[in-house]
Each structure stands twice: as C-alpha cells, then as structure tokens.
C-alpha cells in the first residue's frame, strides 16, 4: 500500500455543505470531505477513459472508488508552518478566560469543580515540540455572501404569489452562503495500491471544481501532488507511535466515524466504539480507571454529528446518519501483552480505521497522539505572503494599475484637504459676492487640464486696486493674518515641499502597489492648492449665510 499526499488551494469560495443552518442558508464544513475529493478524482477518471458514468461492476472502478481498497482522506487546513492540521481533541479543556494554556483531561484528570472549564473553540490544531509542548490552533477563514433567488421567467426575484397565484408571500427570495474563503490551502491523502499510484497522481494535478453552486462562482480549486510513500513509513498523526502513555491507550478520532449498534442503527455510544475497536484489534479493551477509583469515570470525551451528502448521479441527497464526531477521545487500559505485538496491532488500526464509508475518509483514528497533560497555545499569527507579477510597460495592466494608485492618492489627499480646511476660520469675512467672484476664478482654472495660478494672482492684484474690495479682504482675518495676504502666501506654496505642509501630506499617503507609485506632478500640486483655497472660501460663505439668517 502507498500513500499519496497532495494539497488543494481554493481559488474561489468553496461550498461543501454541512447539515447546518436554516432552510435559507447553506453552511460549509471547516474542511474538505473525502467524499468531495473522491468526486473530483472520479471526474478525472471518467474523462481519462472517455466514459460518461461509472460502471459499478467494473473491478477498477470498485477498487478505486467503492470497496475501501482506496481511501480518500479529508482535506484539513495547513497551519502557519505549512503542516497539515488535525481535529482538535474533545478532551482538551482550558480555564475560562485563559487563552494561553490547554489541559488534556485524557492524560491527566483535574478537578472539574475547582475551576470553570470550557472546550477549545478552534476546530483544528497542530502540535510542535520546541523545548516545551506547544500547539497551534487553526480556524479556517469563511466567506459569507447573501444572494437573491431569481426566477427563469422574469430573470429577477419575484414574490411567490406572482409566480404561482396559489402561493402566498411566505417563501423567502433571499438566502445566504457561508462558504470556505478562497486563497486557503488544505492537505489531504489517498491510501491506495501500489499499481494505482501513477494514475491517481496524474488525476491530482491542475484545476478542479469542488462543492455546490459551481455555476455561481464557487468551487474552483487547484490540486498539487506533494509526494507518495509506503504506508508502513507514513502516519497521519505524524511522529512515532508509542504503545503506552502511563499505562493508557488514548485513541482519538481523526475524522467522523459511522458505527452501528447490535440493532443496525447508527449511534454515538462509547460502548459501541469500544466494541468496534476491540473487534478490529482482536483484543479486549477496558475503559481506564483513575487511581483510587473502583470503576471508570471520565474515559470517553465524545460528541455526535449528523452527516449526509449528495449523489450527483441520482441528483438526490444521501440518507442522513448519526456519526461520532471527529476529535472524540477514548481512554483505555493498556492491554496486558507484548509491546511489539501491541504496536503492530495499533499500527494496523491506524492504517485501516473503523466503521463504514472508510473509502470517503470516515473512521480515521490516532493512538497516543497527544500525550502531554498541559500545552501552551502558540499565539503567532501567520504572515501573509504577497506575490507580485512583473507588469509589462505600456500594457493594459500597467495603465489600469496607474489609474488605481492615482485614485488611491487622490482619495487620501481629499481626506487631508477637507480635514485641514475645516480647521481654518475666516473672521469678519468679506461679502459673499466678493468671495464668490474669487471662487469663480478658481473653478475656471480647476476645469483645465493644467491649472494656472497666475490668473488667480492677477485677480488678487485687481482687488488691491479697488478700494472697497481691498478693505474687505484686509479687514478679514485668518488668525492674525489678513485674508488677502493669506491668499497670496498660499498661492506661493505650490512648490514640492510647501504644499505638503498645507495639507499635512506624508510620503505614506502615496501607496506603492505592484511596484508603481502615483506621481506628484506640478499639475497635481497646483490643483490641490487651488482646491484648498476654494474649500476655505466655501466654508466662509456658508458660515456668513448662517449668521445672516440669525435674528
């Protein structure tokens, strides 16, 4: 047997729907189920063999997809170091309000009544040994969108009674998708025969579409094969399997498990789990008893979950079943047998798993994976990687990018201009007619591609020659400076550095995107100086009108 590990990078939001939410909502899993990944491989298989559908009698199809010989494990997210995470054990608890320390009750029981304990809220984790036992908790990013249902007849959302007069308006036309966000990478594995490795690896490359709402911009992903290795040298939980943790066997479910009781019903029952494990290993397992206890108390930490699916061949949902949730933990007494023989049986258990639908990744287990009573949560957050693509000079991409950085610069300058202008007040302002004449000159220049401040200077010279207008502009003050002098001084600050001081401009305001930065041209500097003067005058006119309306 061989193991093929591969990665799936989401290029679009991906909707692998779980049985959650209300009727007008679709909520995706936090991971990529093995059944979905198997479906993507089936599509490649059909294309490679020029088939339209699978033949259930065909021996190759049964071996690759149905009888459990080939098993498609779930795709779990990567941590900040690029390692595949695993479901967080249900036995992990932390004190309320303490986000840094995690305690494993399966390794060491603590007094539950002494402190307020609560479970770990992140669904996935990765262990790391760096001097002290650390754990990195992972929560996949989500992409939530609200959609409006459309009818084929009208091409838009319509009330139910207009589509069918026999119906009322109780049917909603709005629904929500809670999907996995794009630009995330998941890692999965396939367990297969040696003879199938070459074909499977060829089907695990390139783009594929996963999940639902494929025609609505959801599900595009990219597959990449990492490596293949012998099953004997590979372990899903990584590290080396040890058969003893202080006389215990700590068995953790790495995926949901579908188990039936004696009546054939799917159940979430620790006794059924124990019976299944005992039958699979060929030995009798006994729940662990804590020191001083006559009978076992807390030896099972489990939750249940309803699982389903969708069969695209039938166009129907699969029957729902009750499963033991991934991350459930069971603690047993170490069997009284040779360590070497016990290790062989435990390795076989990890390789084969338990329960039904193991071809779809159900029933994966790990033995003695987490063995520390206390762990430290690694608070380090992943650093986003920014990839830049060279842009050809003169290309449409460069033109578009230049337009983007110029708009970003102008938006920042507009914010600076408004903020600065609102701090300036003209006391004893001239009549609005005088200010409006000056604003008309400013507006005429601002309409030009290359504004010229000389025309504004000429107009200010004309004001000095007119006695009445000059007195009004000299009597008006900004702080202690006459308005006419302030206007003349502001016009002189169109140089490269002086205009920045007026608006409080900083070099960080000109953002660098893709290696391009907006140019601070002469036309831009003159434009914003004139706009700044116009904003100050406009505020003065507005204030004077308010004063004139007051009784």
C-alpha positions in Angstrom: 0.0 0.0 0.0 1.1 3.6 -0.8 0.1 7.0 0.5 -0.2 10.0 -1.9 -0.3 13.4 -0.1 -1.5 16.4 -2.1 -2.7 19.9 -1.5 -5.8 21.8 -2.6 -5.7 25.6 -2.9 -9.0 27.3 -3.1 -9.2 29.8 -5.9 -12.9 30.7 -5.3 -15.2 30.4 -2.3 -16.0 26.7 -1.8 -19.4 25.4 -0.6 -19.0 21.9 0.7 -22.3 22.0 2.6 -22.8 20.6 6.0 -26.2 19.8 7.6 -26.3 23.1 9.5 -28.2 26.4 9.2 -31.8 27.2 8.4 -33.6 26.4 5.2 -32.4 29.7 3.6 -28.8 29.1 4.5 -26.0 26.8 3.3 -23.1 26.4 5.7 -19.9 24.7 4.6 -17.7 22.3 6.6 -14.5 23.7 8.0 -12.6 21.1 5.9 -12.8 19.4 2.5 -14.6 16.0 3.0 -13.0 12.9 1.4 -16.2 12.2 -0.5 -15.9 15.6 -2.3 -12.3 14.9 -3.1 -13.2 11.5 -4.4 -15.8 13.0 -6.6 -13.2 15.3 -8.2 -11.0 12.2 -8.9 -13.9 10.3 -10.3 -14.5 13.2 -12.8 -10.8 12.9 -13.9 -11.1 9.1 -14.2 -14.2 9.4 -16.5 -12.5 11.9 -18.7 -9.3 9.9 -19.0 -11.3 6.8 -20.1 -13.8 8.6 -22.2 -16.7 7.4 -20.0 -19.9 9.2 -19.2 -20.7 7.3 -16.0 -19.1 4.7 -13.7 -19.8 1.0 -14.0 -20.3 -0.4 -10.6 -19.4 -3.9 -11.9 -16.1 -2.8 -13.2 -13.3 -4.1 -11.0 -11.1 -1.0 -11.5 -13.9 1.4 -10.5 -14.8 -0.6 -7.5 -11.2 -0.8 -6.3 -10.5 2.9 -6.9 -13.7 4.3 -5.5 -16.1 2.0 -3.7 -14.9 -1.1 -1.9 -12.5 0.7 0.5 -9.3 -0.5 -1.1 -8.6 3.1 -2.0 -9.4 5.6 0.8 -9.7 9.3 0.3 -8.9 11.2 3.5 -10.3 14.5 4.4 -8.5 17.7 3.4 -7.6 19.7 6.5 -6.2 23.2 6.6 -2.5 24.0 7.0 -1.0 25.8 10.0 1.3 28.8 9.7 4.3 26.4 9.0 2.6 24.6 6.2 1.8 21.5 8.2 -1.5 19.6 7.9 -3.6 20.1 11.0 -5.8 17.6 12.6 -9.1 17.8 14.5 -8.8 19.3 18.0 -9.3 16.6 20.7 -12.5 16.9 22.7 -10.6 16.1 25.8 -8.7 19.4 25.6 -10.1 21.9 28.1 -9.0 25.4 29.2 -9.9 27.6 32.1 -12.4 30.3 31.3 -10.6 33.5 30.4 -7.3 31.8 29.8 -6.4 31.7 26.1 -2.8 30.5 26.5 -3.0 27.2 28.4 -4.7 24.0 27.3 -5.1 21.0 29.6 -5.7 17.4 28.3 -8.1 15.6 30.6 -7.4 12.3 28.8 -3.8 12.4 30.0 -4.4 13.8 33.5 -7.8 14.4 35.1 -8.3 17.7 37.0 -10.8 18.8 39.5 -13.7 20.0 37.2 -15.4 21.7 40.1 -12.4 23.8 41.2 -12.4 26.0 38.1 -14.6 26.8 35.2 -13.5 24.7 32.3 -14.5 25.0 28.7 -13.6 23.3 25.4 -11.2 24.7 22.8 -13.1 26.6 20.2 -10.7 26.2 17.3 -11.6 23.1 15.2 -8.1 22.1 14.1 -4.6 22.0 15.7 -1.0 21.1 15.1 1.4 20.0 17.8 5.0 21.2 17.8 7.9 20.2 20.1 10.2 23.2 20.7 11.6 22.8 24.2 8.1 22.8 25.6 4.9 21.3 24.2 3.2 23.9 22.1 0.0 23.7 20.0 -1.0 25.9 17.1 -4.8 26.3 16.8 -6.4 26.9 13.4 -9.7 28.3 12.3 -10.3 28.3 8.5 -11.5 31.6 7.1 -15.1 31.9 5.9 -16.7 33.7 3.0 -20.3 34.8 3.7 -22.5 36.2 1.0 -26.2 37.0 0.7 -27.9 36.0 -2.6 -31.2 36.8 -4.1 -33.2 34.0 -5.8 -34.2 34.6 -9.4 -36.9 33.0 -11.5 -36.2 31.8 -15.0 -39.3 33.5 -16.3 -38.7 37.0 -15.0 -34.9 36.9 -14.6 -35.2 38.6 -11.2 -36.5 38.0 -7.7 -40.3 37.9 -7.6 -42.9 37.4 -4.9 -44.2 33.9 -4.7 -47.8 34.8 -5.5 -46.8 36.4 -8.8 -45.1 33.2 -9.9 -48.0 31.0 -8.7 -51.3 32.7 -7.6 -52.0 29.7 -5.3 -49.0 30.6 -3.1 -48.6 33.4 -0.7 -45.6 35.7 0.1 -44.2 33.4 2.9 -41.5 32.0 0.6 -38.3 34.0 1.0 -36.3 35.1 -2.0 -33.1 35.8 -0.1 -30.6 33.1 1.0 -27.1 33.1 2.5 -24.0 31.1 1.7 -21.4 30.5 4.4 -18.5 29.1 2.4 -14.8 28.4 2.8 -12.9 31.6 1.8 -10.6 31.5 -1.2 -6.8 31.6 -1.0 -6.6 28.9 1.6 -4.7 25.6 1.2 -5.7 22.2 2.5 -3.8 19.0 2.6 -5.2 15.5 2.1 -4.0 12.0 1.4 -5.1 8.9 -0.6 -4.3 5.4 0.6 -4.1 3.0 -2.4 -2.5 0.0 -4.0 1.0 0.4 -5.5 -0.3 -0.2 -9.0 -2.7 2.7 -8.8 -0.3 5.4 -7.7 0.7 6.6 -11.2 -2.9 7.0 -12.4 -4.0 8.7 -9.2 -1.1 11.2 -9.3 -2.0 12.2 -12.8 -5.5 12.9 -11.7 -4.4 15.1 -8.8 -2.9 17.9 -10.9 -4.4 21.1 -12.3 -7.7 22.8 -11.6 -10.9 21.2 -10.4 -14.3 22.3 -9.1 -15.5 21.3 -5.7 -18.8 21.5 -3.9 -22.0 23.2 -4.9 -23.2 26.3 -6.7 -20.5 25.7 -9.3 -22.0 28.0 -11.9 -22.3 30.8 -9.4 -18.6 31.5 -8.9 -18.0 28.8 -6.3 -15.7 25.8 -6.0 -12.7 26.5 -8.3 -9.5 25.0 -6.8 -6.1 23.8 -7.8 -4.5 20.4 -7.0 -0.8 19.8 -6.4 0.8 16.4 -5.6 3.4 16.5 -2.8 4.8 13.0 -2.6 3.9 9.3 -2.4 5.4 6.9 0.2 4.9 3.5 1.7 2.1 3.1 4.1 4.4 1.4 6.6 6.5 4.6 6.9 3.6 7.1 7.0 1.5 8.1 9.9 -1.4 10.5 9.7 -0.7 11.9 13.1 3.0 12.2 12.3 5.7 11.2 14.8 6.3 7.7 16.2 3.5 5.6 17.6 4.1 4.7 21.2 2.0 1.9 22.8 2.0 3.2 26.3 1.2 6.6 28.0 1.4 5.9 31.7 -0.5 2.7 31.3 -3.1 4.2 28.9 -4.2 3.9 25.4 -5.5 7.3 24.2 -7.4 6.8 20.9 -8.6 9.9 19.1 -10.9 10.0 16.0 -9.2 12.0 13.2 -12.5 12.0 11.2 -16.1 11.3 11.8 -16.9 7.6 12.4 -20.1 5.8 11.4 -20.7 2.9 13.8 -23.8 0.7 14.2 -25.1 -1.0 17.3 -26.5 -4.6 17.5 -29.8 -3.3 16.0 -28.1 -1.9 13.0 -28.7 1.7 14.0 -26.1 4.4 13.7 -25.3 5.5 17.3 -23.0 7.8 19.3 -22.2 5.4 22.1 -18.8 4.9 23.8 -19.6 1.2 24.4 -20.2 0.7 20.7 -16.9 2.4 20.0 -15.1 0.2 22.5 -16.7 -3.0 21.0 -15.7 -1.9 17.4 -12.1 -1.1 18.5 -11.8 -4.4 20.3 -13.1 -6.4 17.3 -10.7 -4.5 14.9 -7.7 -5.2 17.1 -8.6 -8.7 18.2 -8.2 -7.9 21.9 -10.5 -6.8 24.7 -10.2 -3.1 25.7 -11.2 -1.9 29.1 -12.0 1.8 30.0 -9.3 3.4 32.0 -9.7 3.7 35.8 -8.2 6.6 37.5 -6.1 5.9 40.6 -8.2 5.1 43.7 -11.4 4.6 41.6 -13.3 1.3 41.7 -15.0 2.0 38.3 -14.0 4.1 35.4 -15.4 7.7 35.4 -14.3 10.0 32.6 -12.8 7.9 29.9 -14.8 9.0 26.9 -14.9 12.5 25.5 -17.2 12.4 22.5 -19.8 14.3 20.6 -22.2 13.4 17.8 -22.8 14.9 14.5 -25.3 14.2 11.7 -23.7 13.6 8.3 -25.2 13.3 4.9 -24.1 14.0 1.4 -25.3 14.4 -2.2 -25.2 11.9 -5.0 -24.8 13.7 -8.3 -25.7 10.6 -10.3 -29.1 10.3 -8.6 -29.5 14.1 -8.1 -30.6 13.3 -4.6 -29.2 13.8 -1.1 -27.8 10.8 0.7 -29.6 9.4 3.8 -28.6 11.2 6.9 -26.7 9.2 9.6 -25.5 9.9 13.1 -21.7 9.8 13.5 -19.2 10.0 16.3 -17.7 13.4 15.7 -14.0 13.9 14.8 -11.8 14.8 17.7 -13.6 12.4 20.1 -11.2 10.8 22.6 -11.4 7.4 24.4 -9.0 6.3 27.1 -8.4 2.6 27.8 -6.2 0.5 30.0 -3.1 -0.7 28.2 -3.7 -4.4 27.2 -1.5 -6.9 29.0 0.5 -8.1 26.1 3.9 -7.7 24.5 4.7 -4.1 23.4 5.9 -5.2 20.0 2.8 -7.1 19.2 0.6 -4.4 20.6 2.3 -1.8 18.5 1.8 -3.9 15.3 -2.0 -4.1 16.1 -2.2 -0.4 16.8 -0.4 0.5 13.5 -2.9 -1.7 11.7 -5.8 0.0 13.4 -4.5 3.5 12.4 -4.0 2.3 8.8 -7.4 0.7 8.4 -9.6 2.8 10.6 -13.1 1.8 11.9 -16.7 1.9 10.8 -18.4 2.5 7.5 -17.7 4.6 4.4 -13.9 4.5 5.1 -13.4 5.0 1.3 -14.6 8.6 1.9 -12.3 9.3 4.8 -14.6 8.2 7.7 -13.3 6.3 10.7 -9.7 7.5 10.9 -8.0 7.1 14.3 -4.8 8.0 16.0 -3.3 6.2 19.0 -1.4 8.1 21.7 -1.1 11.1 19.5 -1.4 13.8 22.2 0.4 12.7 25.4 1.1 16.0 27.3 -1.1 17.0 30.2 -0.6 20.7 29.6 0.1 22.6 26.4 0.9 26.2 25.5 -1.0 27.8 22.7 1.3 29.4 20.1 0.0 32.9 19.6 2.0 33.6 16.5 -0.3 34.6 13.6 0.6 33.7 10.0 2.3 36.3 7.9 0.5 36.9 4.6 2.6 36.2 1.6 2.3 38.8 -1.1 3.2 37.6 -4.6 3.9 40.2 -7.3 3.8 39.6 -11.0 6.0 41.7 -13.3 4.0 44.2 -15.3 4.9 44.9 -18.9 5.5 48.6 -19.7 2.7 50.1 -21.6 0.4 47.1 -21.1 -3.3 47.4 -20.1 -2.3 46.1 -16.7 0.1 48.9 -16.2 -2.4 51.5 -17.3 -5.0 50.1 -15.0 -2.6 49.9 -12.1 -1.5 53.6 -12.6 -5.2 54.6 -12.6 -5.7 52.7 -9.3 -2.7 54.2 -7.5 -3.7 57.7 -8.7 -7.2 57.3 -7.4 -5.9 56.0 -4.1 -3.6 59.1 -3.8 -6.4 61.5 -4.6 -8.7 59.9 -2.1 -6.1 60.4 0.6 -5.4 63.9 -0.5 -9.2 64.7 -0.5 -9.4 63.5 3.1 -6.4 65.6 4.1 -7.8 68.7 2.3 -11.2 68.5 4.0 -9.7 67.9 7.4 -7.3 70.9 7.1 -9.9 73.2 5.6 -12.4 72.6 8.4 -9.8 73.9 10.9 -9.5 77.3 9.3 -12.0 80.0 10.0 -12.2 83.5 8.4 -13.2 86.2 10.9 -15.1 89.2 9.6 -15.2 87.6 6.2 -15.9 89.8 3.0 -19.3 89.8 1.4 -20.3 86.6 -0.2 -20.4 88.3 -3.6 -16.7 89.2 -3.3 -15.8 85.6 -2.2 -18.0 84.1 -5.0 -16.1 86.2 -7.7 -12.8 84.7 -6.5 -14.3 81.2 -6.3 -15.4 81.5 -10.0 -11.9 82.2 -11.0 -10.7 79.2 -9.0 -13.3 76.9 -10.6 -12.4 78.1 -14.1 -8.8 77.1 -13.6 -9.7 73.8 -11.9 -11.6 72.8 -15.0 -8.5 73.0 -17.1 -6.1 70.0 -17.5 -3.2 72.3 -16.5 -4.4 74.9 -13.9 -2.6 78.2 -13.9 -2.3 80.1 -10.6 -1.2 83.3 -12.4 -4.8 84.2 -13.2 -5.7 84.0 -9.5 -2.7 86.3 -8.7 -3.9 88.8 -11.3 -7.3 88.8 -9.7 -5.9 89.4 -6.2 -3.9 92.3 -7.7 -7.1 93.8 -9.1 -8.6 93.5 -5.6 -5.7 95.7 -4.2 -6.5 98.3 -6.9 -10.2 98.5 -5.8 -10.6 100.4 -2.5 -13.8 98.8 -1.3 -12.8 95.2 -2.1 -9.3 95.7 -0.7 -10.7 96.9 2.6 -13.0 93.9 3.0 -10.2 91.4 2.3 -7.7 93.2 4.5 -10.3 93.5 7.4 -11.0 89.7 7.2 -8.5 87.7 9.2 -7.3 84.1 9.4 -5.8 84.0 12.9 -3.9 87.3 12.8 -3.1 87.4 9.1 -5.2 89.5 6.7 -7.2 87.3 4.3 -5.6 89.0 1.2 -2.1 88.3 2.5 -3.1 84.7 3.4 -4.4 84.0 -0.1 -1.2 85.4 -1.7 1.1 83.4 0.6 -0.9 80.2 -0.1 -0.6 80.7 -3.9 3.2 80.8 -3.4 3.2 77.3 -1.8 2.9 75.3 -4.9 6.4 74.1 -4.6 7.1 70.4 -4.0 7.5 70.6 -0.2 5.5 73.7 0.7 2.2 72.3 -0.5 2.6 69.2 1.6 2.8 71.3 4.7 -0.5 72.9 3.9 -2.4 69.6 3.7 -0.3 67.6 6.2 0.7 65.3 3.4 3.0 62.3 4.3 5.0 60.1 2.0 3.0 57.1 3.1 -0.1 58.7 1.5 1.3 57.8 -1.9 0.9 54.0 -1.7 3.1 51.6 -3.7 1.1 48.9 -5.5 2.7 46.4 -7.7 5.9 48.5 -7.9 4.1 51.6 -9.0 3.5 54.9 -7.1 1.4 57.8 -8.2 3.5 60.7 -9.5 3.3 64.1 -7.6 3.2 66.3 -10.7 3.1 70.1 -10.9 -0.5 70.0 -12.1 -1.5 67.9 -9.1 0.2 70.3 -6.6 -1.4 73.4 -8.2 -4.8 71.7 -8.3 -4.9 70.8 -4.6 -3.6 74.2 -3.5 -6.4 75.9 -5.5 -8.9 73.4 -4.2 -7.7 74.1 -0.7 -8.3 77.8 -1.1 -11.7 77.2 -2.6 -12.7 74.9 0.4 -11.7 77.6 2.9 -13.7 80.3 1.0 -16.7 77.9 0.6 -16.8 77.4 4.4 -16.7 81.1 5.0 -19.6 81.7 2.6 -21.6 79.0 4.4 -20.9 80.5 7.8 -21.8 84.0 6.7 -25.1 82.8 5.4 -25.9 81.2 8.8 -25.0 84.4 10.6 -27.3 86.5 8.3 -30.2 84.2 9.0 -29.9 84.6 12.7 -32.2 87.3 14.2 
